Amino acid sequence: MQLKNKKVLAAMVYLGNENGEPAMQLNVPPDLETLINKRLSSGGYTSIEDILRHALEAQDAERGELIDGAQAGREIQAMKDDWRLSNR
């Protein structure tokens, strides 16, 4: 998918594989970079990979795909953490 009429940062997000080697490179617009940095600085996530995984799993949940109880707990905790950060 190409972004038309959107300013994309020259900085890129690098996602590593199990060996620590770059496996994927993503160009992100400024608003997404801000969200990523906010999530990382909150301490709720240890890496960009964690943020992306959580976002994709949350999207799966919105689509009605089932998740296990532990995953549901993590998602609820992440939502609570986000709420707390936004209400400081």
Secondary structure as a PSIPRED ss2 file (coil, helix, strand):
# PSIPRED VFORMAT (PSIPRED V4.0)

   1 M C   1.000  0.000  0.000
   2 Q C   1.000  0.000  0.000
   3 L C   1.000  0.000  0.000
   4 K C   1.000  0.000  0.000
   5 N C   1.000  0.000  0.000
   6 K C   1.000  0.000  0.000
   7 K C   1.000  0.000  0.000
   8 V C   1.000  0.000  0.000
   9 L C   1.000  0.000  0.000
  10 A C   1.000  0.000  0.000
  11 A C   1.000  0.000  0.000
  12 M E   0.000  0.000  1.000
  13 V E   0.000  0.000  1.000
  14 Y E   0.000  0.000  1.000
  15 L E   0.000  0.000  1.000
  16 G E   0.000  0.000  1.000
  17 N C   1.000  0.000  0.000
  18 E C   1.000  0.000  0.000
  19 N C   1.000  0.000  0.000
  20 G C   1.000  0.000  0.000
  21 E C   1.000  0.000  0.000
  22 P E   0.000  0.000  1.000
  23 A E   0.000  0.000  1.000
  24 M E   0.000  0.000  1.000
  25 Q E   0.000  0.000  1.000
  26 L E   0.000  0.000  1.000
  27 N E   0.000  0.000  1.000
  28 V C   1.000  0.000  0.000
  29 P C   1.000  0.000  0.000
  30 P H   0.000  1.000  0.000
  31 D H   0.000  1.000  0.000
  32 L H   0.000  1.000  0.000
  33 E H   0.000  1.000  0.000
  34 T H   0.000  1.000  0.000
  35 L H   0.000  1.000  0.000
  36 I H   0.000  1.000  0.000
  37 N H   0.000  1.000  0.000
  38 K H   0.000  1.000  0.000
  39 R H   0.000  1.000  0.000
  40 L H   0.000  1.000  0.000
  41 S H   0.000  1.000  0.000
  42 S H   0.000  1.000  0.000
  43 G C   1.000  0.000  0.000
  44 G C   1.000  0.000  0.000
  45 Y C   1.000  0.000  0.000
  46 T C   1.000  0.000  0.000
  47 S C   1.000  0.000  0.000
  48 I H   0.000  1.000  0.000
  49 E H   0.000  1.000  0.000
  50 D H   0.000  1.000  0.000
  51 I H   0.000  1.000  0.000
  52 L H   0.000  1.000  0.000
  53 R H   0.000  1.000  0.000
  54 H H   0.000  1.000  0.000
  55 A H   0.000  1.000  0.000
  56 L H   0.000  1.000  0.000
  57 E H   0.000  1.000  0.000
  58 A H   0.000  1.000  0.000
  59 Q H   0.000  1.000  0.000
  60 D H   0.000  1.000  0.000
  61 A H   0.000  1.000  0.000
  62 E H   0.000  1.000  0.000
  63 R C   1.000  0.000  0.000
  64 G C   1.000  0.000  0.000
  65 E C   1.000  0.000  0.000
  66 L C   1.000  0.000  0.000
  67 I C   1.000  0.000  0.000
  68 D C   1.000  0.000  0.000
  69 G H   0.000  1.000  0.000
  70 A H   0.000  1.000  0.000
  71 Q H   0.000  1.000  0.000
  72 A H   0.000  1.000  0.000
  73 G H   0.000  1.000  0.000
  74 R H   0.000  1.000  0.000
  75 E H   0.000  1.000  0.000
  76 I H   0.000  1.000  0.000
  77 Q H   0.000  1.000  0.000
  78 A H   0.000  1.000  0.000
  79 M H   0.000  1.000  0.000
  80 K H   0.000  1.000  0.000
  81 D H   0.000  1.000  0.000
  82 D H   0.000  1.000  0.000
  83 W H   0.000  1.000  0.000
  84 R H   0.000  1.000  0.000
  85 L H   0.000  1.000  0.000
  86 S H   0.000  1.000  0.000
  87 N C   1.000  0.000  0.000
  88 R C   1.000  0.000  0.000
